Amino acid sequence: QVQLVESGGGLVQAGGFLRLSCAASGLTVSSYQLAWIRRAPGQDRVVVGYISRGGGVTWYADSVRGRFTISRDNAKNALYLQMYSLNPEDTAVYYCAAGRRFYSSNAGDYEYWGQGTQVTVSS
């Protein structure tokens, strides 16, 4: 059974930092492109960043570029997201996701999702 489990979410003040982690089981993450996808209440899912299988290619949504850093550790079957300079607009549920469609910023192209972790940024 494929399972992706996020951790590290919480409440942080504007300007703060959080590091999200995702532990995968039931699949070998080195075979997948990995992404962090967020969904704010009443809004569509948005891929905020993705990373290629070997970690050599990363992409970020304009809204987070320069503030977020995505990384992976294939040996640990893990995915990470460092979030700096957080602002209230970053408040959302954050999901880690894996997919076979590479270099995609379309949330629908990711086959496996975690349960999500809540990130709340206060003013």
N, C-alpha and C positions, 0 to 999 in steps of 0.2 A: 504494500500500500504506500503510495506516494504521500509524503507528509512534509510540509514546509511550516516551520514554527518561528514566528517573529518574536523578538524581545527588545527591550530598551526604550519603549515609548513611555510617555509620561507628560507631566506638566512642567513647562519651563517658561521663564520670562522672556519677553522680546529681547533679542540680541544674544540669547543663550545658545547652548550647544547640546545636541543629543547624538548618540551613536546607536543606530539600530543594527541588530544582528538577525540572521536567519539561518537556522539549522535545518538541513534537508536530510531526509531518509527515504528509502524506497526508490531512489534514482541516483545516478551518478551525475553530479552537477556539471562535470567537465564536458558532458555531451550536450549541454543546453546553453543558450543565451539566458542570462539572468537579468531581472529588472526589479526596480522598485516602482510600485504603482500606488497612487494615493487617490482617495475619494473624500472630498469634503461633503458635508450634508447638502443634499439637493443638487449636487453637481455630478458631472460625468467623471468616470475614471480617467486618470491622466498618468501616463508613464512619465515619471520624473527623471529617470535615468536607466540606462541599460549598460551591460558590459558583455563583451564577447566571451566565447568559451575559454580562451586562453588569457583573457584579461587585457589584450592588447588594444582593444577599441572600446571607448566609452562614449556615451552620448548623454546630454542633459537637456531637459526642457528649458526654454528661455527663462522661465520663472525662478529656476533654482541654479542655473549655471553660474559658477563662481562661488557658490555658497555650499553646495553639496558635493560630496565625493563618494563614488561607488567603488567598491573593491570586492574581490572574491578570493577565497582560499580553497582551491579545489581539493587539496589534500585533506582539509577538514570538512569538505562538503558544506561550505558556508558562504554566505553573502553578507556584506556590510554596507551601511550607509552612514557617513559622517555628515551631519547637518550643522552648519555654522550660521551665525547671524540670523537666527530664526525670527520670523515675524508672524503676526497673527494670521496672515494669509496662508501660512504653512500648516495651519490646524487641519487635520484630516486623519482618517484611518490609513495607515501605510501597510501595504502588502508586499511581500516578496513573491516573485513569480518566475517561472521557468517555461521556456518555449523552444520549439524546434525552428521557428521562423526567425532567422537571424537578421540583425540590424533593423529591427522593427520597433517603432515608437507607438504602435497601435496596441492598446491594451488587449484587444480581442485576439491577438496572435499568441498570447501566452496561455499555455494549456493548464499549468498547475499553479495554484495560488495558495498562500497561507491564509490563516484566519484573520490576520491583520493585528496591528497594534496601534493604539490611539496616541496621537501626538497632539497636545494642546499647548498653544503658545499664547500667553497672556500679555496684554498691553503694559 
